[in-house]
Amino acid sequence: MSLASLFPAWAGPVFRYVLEHGLPFTLKIAGTSVVGSAVIGIVLGTLLTVRFLPLRGLIRLYIEVWRGLPLIVTLFLIVYALPQMTFHLTFRPWVGAAIGLTLWGSAQVAEATRGAVESIPREQHEAASALGFGWVGRHVHVVLPQALRRLLHPLVSLLVNVIQNTTLAALVGVTEVLFAAKQQIERLAAPPPAGVLQQHGFAIYGAVLVFFFIVSFPLTRLAAYLERRLI
């Protein structure tokens, strides 16, 4: 008995469509958002420890705005509202979704980075200064390497949240995994010749659930392991 015979005839085309049309956008959005969130968040979180109050105030405003807004509101602002403004900034839907997730994610990382940097004992800063390091050198060579060790757990947790939140991109017209699955459910429910006049929503959405669980569960276990070992 072949593996294909274990599944109904409609499952193969559905799987291929989701794999070819939905998964690439999910990976693009998740990859771009995680990298952007980590880079921007670590820089902003480190600068948040500077004693220059105007700079700290601006960064704090950035964090509170993008952490406080519902993520779907942020996506709508970027994809639908910005094109209506003076500069007519227009992004492809998946790019807009990646930007929205990056804004949200970088705010989370910035706050975590601030806590990690401030948790490094003051003696470490003083020892680096005694060795002749300036503020940049002190943080790059001494403080951040120690702080990043403590950041691994929140960064892995962020990766899980970003992967799960890519499903919101469907609301701004991105054909990611969930939206591709929805399209196939509607196709199968349509009358011939477009569809087969069958309802398979439970099975297809169940497969999407299994997909996200398979991706997310190992990462959540990794985050828990890192929390026990590194914190």
N, C-alpha and C positions, 0 to 999 in steps of 0.2 A: 504494500500500500504506500503510495507516494504521499509526501507532505501536502501537496496541493489538493489531494482528494479529501483531506480532513476539513477543508474550508469550503463554503458555498461558492458558486461561480461568480457572484457579484463582488466577493471580498478582494480578489486579485486586482481588478481595475481601481477599486477604491484605495487600496493600499498604495498602488503605484502613483495615483494622483496626489495623495497626501504627501508621499515621500518626495515626489519630483517638484510639486508646486508649493506645498506648505512648509516642509522642513527647512529648505534653504533660507526662507525669510525668518523663520524662528531662530536659526543659527546666526544669521547676520545681525539681527536685532540684539540677541543675547550677547554675542561676542563683542559687538561695538559698545554696548551699554556697560558691560562689565569692565572692559579696558578703560573707557572714558571715565566711568565712576571712580575707579581705583586711582587713576592718575590725578584727576581734578580734586577728588576728595582728600587724598594724602597731602597734596600741596596746600589746599585751603585749610585743612585741619592743622597742619604744622604752622602756617601763618597765623592761625587763630591763637597761638600761644605767645605771639609777639605783644609787647606792652604798648604798641602804638594804637591808641583807642579808636581813631577814625577807621583804620584798616580792620580792626576787630569788629567794629560796628557793622561795616559793609558785609563782611563774611558772615556774621551772625544773622544779618537780614536775609542773605542768600539761603542760609540753612533753614531758617524758620519758614520762609516762603515756600520753598520746594518740598520741605518735609510736611508742611501744614496743608498744602493743597491736595485734594484727592487726585490721584494719578490720572484718572480719566479726564479731569478738568484740564490738567497740564497738556495732555495729548490733544485735546480739542483746541486749546489756545494756540498750540504750535501749528497744527495741521490746517485749522479752519480760520482762526482769528488773525494770525500774522499776515496771511495774504491780503487781508482787507485793510491793513494799516498803510501808512505813508510809503514805506519802503517796499511794500508788496513782497515780503519774504515768502517764497514758496518752496516747499520741500516735497520730495516724493514721500508717499505715505509711510513707507518703512523707515526712511531716514528721519521723518518727524517723530515716529514712535521711538526710534533709538535715541534721539535727542531728549525726548521727554523722560525716558527711563534713565538716561544719564544724569539729567538734572536731579531727579529724585534720588538716584543711587549715590551720586557724589555728595549730596547733603547728608545721607546716612554715614558714608565713609568719613566725611570731614569731622563729624561729631565723634565718631569712634577714634579717629586719629588724634584729635585733641586730647581725649582721655588717655590714650596710650602714651603720647608724648609727655603729658603732665605726670604720668605715673613713674617715669624714669627718675630715679633719685637725683636730687640737686647736686650731689657730689660728682656725678658723671659729667654734668655740664661744667662744673668747676675744674675737674681734672682735664677735660678737653681744652678749656681756656688756658690752663696752665701750660699745656703743650703747644700753645700758639695758634690754635684754631680760632677763626672768627665765627660769627653766628652761622653762616652757611656751612662752613667746614665742620663745625661742631655737630650740627644736625645731620649732615650727610654721612659723616664717618663714624659718629659715636651714638647719637640719640636715635635716629631713625632705624638703623639696623636692629636695635633692641626693641623699639616700638613696633616695628613690622612683625616681629615674632608674636606679639600680643594681638596684632591685627588679623592674623591668619583666620581665626575663628569667625569674626564678623564678616570678613571678605568671602569666605565660603558660604556663610548664611546669605549674604547679598546675592551671590551667584544663584542660589536656589530661588530666592525671591524674584530675581530678574527673569529667570527661565519661566517661572509660573506666570509672571505679569506680562509676558509677551502675548498672552492670549487677549489682552486688552487692545492690542494693535488691530484686531479684527473690527473694532468699533470705528476705526478711522480708515477702513478699506484695505487693510493689508491681508493678503492671503497667506496667513501663517497656518500652523497645524490645525487649530480649532476651526478656523474659518474654512479651510479646505475640506475638513470633515463635514461641516455644515452644508457646503455646496454639494457634496456627494450624497448626503441624506436627501436633499431636495431633488437631486437628479433621479435617484432611485424611486422616489415617491411620485415622480411625474409619469403621465401616461406614455405608452409607446408612440413614436419611436425614440423619443428622448430618454425615457426611463422604462421602468418595468412595473410601475404601479405597486411598489412594495414599500413597506415601512421597516427600516432597519436602524432607526435612530438610537435605540438602546444599545445595540451591538456596536455601532460605530463610535458613539460617545464613550461607551465602556472601554473600547480599545484606546481612545485618546487618554482616558483616565489612567489606564495601565501604562501607557507611554510616559506620561509625566511622573507617575510613581516610580517607574524604573530609573528615570533620570534623577529625580529629586531625592529618593530615599538614600542611596549611597552617599550623596553629598551631605545630607543632614546627619548621617552617622559619622562622616568624616569631620564635620563641624563639632559634633559632640566629643569625638576623640581628641581633636586639637584643643578643645576647651579643657579637657582633663589633663592633657600632657603639657600644654604650653602656658596655661594661665596660672 
